[in-house]
Amino acid sequence: MENINKSYMTWNKFDSEIDEFIEFITRHNFFDNSVILALKTGGFTSAITLSNKTGIPISIVSYDIKEDGSKNPIFLEPELIKPDCKFIIPRDIYNHGTTVENVITALIKDFGIGLNKIMGLFHYATDRVYKTEMEFYRIINPKEENWVVYPWEKKVFV
């Protein structure tokens, strides 16, 4: 990552962006009867912060990794996944979109959830995010050709 431009996010900036997202979901009637899907591969900090500020419950999504490297999502609290609920998927990095798209596909096929009930919360997103099938999404920190370094990341890794 030495040749990549980096933007360092502070805790204050992170917190204010979560607050902006809460305003966004409130304006779009996405607050009531929602569940936050915390993906095991990234987005836990956003999911926990969002839940702590709003009281929206969290369902953790893990993965069954196949021999070919593909990931099938496993919803660890399937009792929270109901057709009348709305779902918020926080993700730190939305690069290729494969992980999020796999979760969306499972919500649709396995639980009968409509696309209009799914919203993404992404800090960093490549242009691929504009091709997503989600009807609602919010990019908190749009791509500026910089890699976002979060306050919880150790300097040794970045």
C-alpha positions in Angstrom: 0.0 0.0 0.0 3.0 2.3 -0.1 2.0 3.8 -3.5 -1.6 4.4 -2.6 -2.8 7.8 -1.5 -4.4 7.5 1.9 -7.0 9.6 3.8 -7.0 9.2 7.6 -10.4 9.2 9.2 -10.6 10.5 12.8 -13.0 9.1 15.4 -14.8 12.5 15.4 -15.3 12.3 11.6 -16.4 8.7 11.8 -18.9 9.6 14.5 -20.3 12.6 12.6 -20.7 10.4 9.4 -22.7 7.9 11.4 -24.9 10.7 12.7 -25.4 11.9 9.1 -26.4 8.4 8.0 -29.0 8.3 10.9 -30.5 11.5 9.5 -30.5 10.0 6.1 -32.3 6.8 7.1 -34.8 8.8 9.1 -35.7 11.0 6.1 -36.1 7.8 4.0 -38.4 6.1 6.5 -35.8 3.4 6.9 -35.5 3.7 10.7 -38.4 1.7 12.0 -38.5 -2.1 11.8 -34.9 -2.3 10.6 -32.1 -4.8 11.2 -28.4 -4.0 10.8 -26.5 -6.8 9.1 -22.9 -6.8 10.4 -20.7 -8.5 7.9 -17.9 -10.6 9.4 -15.5 -9.4 6.7 -15.8 -5.6 7.4 -18.3 -3.1 8.8 -18.5 -4.3 12.5 -17.5 -0.9 13.9 -20.0 0.9 11.8 -22.7 -1.6 12.6 -22.1 -1.5 16.4 -21.9 2.3 16.4 -25.1 2.6 14.4 -26.9 0.1 16.7 -25.7 1.8 19.8 -26.9 5.2 18.6 -30.3 4.0 17.3 -31.2 0.8 19.2 -31.6 -1.0 15.8 -30.8 -4.7 16.4 -27.8 -6.4 14.8 -27.7 -9.7 13.0 -24.2 -11.0 12.3 -23.4 -12.4 8.8 -20.6 -15.0 8.6 -19.6 -17.0 5.6 -19.3 -20.6 4.4 -16.2 -20.5 2.1 -16.4 -23.0 -0.7 -13.4 -24.9 -2.3 -13.6 -22.5 -5.3 -13.2 -19.5 -2.9 -16.8 -18.3 -3.2 -18.6 -17.2 0.0 -22.1 -18.1 0.9 -23.5 -15.9 3.7 -24.7 -17.4 6.9 -27.1 -15.3 9.0 -26.3 -16.1 12.6 -29.6 -14.7 13.9 -32.0 -15.9 11.2 -35.0 -15.1 13.5 -34.3 -11.4 12.8 -34.5 -11.8 9.0 -38.2 -11.3 8.3 -39.9 -10.1 5.0 -41.5 -7.1 6.7 -38.2 -5.8 8.0 -35.7 -3.4 6.4 -32.0 -4.1 6.3 -29.0 -1.9 6.6 -25.7 -3.3 5.4 -22.7 -1.3 6.7 -19.4 -2.0 5.0 -16.1 -0.2 5.4 -14.9 -0.9 1.9 -17.1 -1.6 -1.2 -14.5 -2.6 -3.7 -15.8 -5.2 -6.1 -19.2 -5.5 -4.4 -19.2 -9.3 -4.4 -19.6 -9.8 -0.6 -22.5 -7.3 -0.4 -24.1 -8.7 -3.6 -23.9 -12.3 -2.1 -25.8 -11.1 1.0 -28.4 -9.3 -1.1 -28.9 -12.4 -3.2 -29.4 -14.5 -0.1 -31.9 -12.0 1.4 -33.9 -12.1 -1.8 -33.8 -15.9 -2.5 -33.7 -17.4 1.0 -35.9 -14.9 2.9 -38.1 -13.2 0.2 -36.7 -9.7 1.0 -37.4 -7.0 -1.7 -34.6 -4.7 -2.9 -36.5 -1.7 -1.7 -35.9 -2.9 1.8 -32.1 -3.0 1.6 -29.8 -0.1 2.1 -26.0 0.0 2.1 -23.7 2.2 4.2 -20.3 2.4 2.7 -17.3 4.6 3.7 -15.2 3.9 0.6 -16.7 2.7 -2.6 -15.3 2.2 -6.1 -17.4 3.1 -9.1 -18.8 -0.4 -9.0 -21.2 0.7 -6.3 -23.2 2.6 -8.9 -24.0 -0.8 -10.5 -25.4 -2.3 -7.3 -29.0 -3.6 -7.4 -29.9 -1.8 -4.1 -32.5 0.8 -4.6 -31.3 2.8 -1.6 -27.7 3.4 -0.7 -25.6 6.1 0.8 -21.9 6.5 0.3 -20.6 8.3 3.3 -17.0 9.0 2.0 -17.1 8.8 -1.8 -14.0 7.6 -3.6 -11.5 10.4 -3.9 -8.7 8.2 -5.3 -7.6 7.7 -1.7 -7.7 4.6 0.5 -9.5 5.3 3.8 -7.5 4.5 6.9 -9.8 4.1 9.9 -8.9 5.2 13.4 -9.1 1.6 14.7 -6.5 0.3 12.2 -3.0 -0.1 13.6 -0.3 2.0 11.9 1.8 -1.1 11.3 -0.8 -2.3 8.8 -1.3 0.9 6.8 
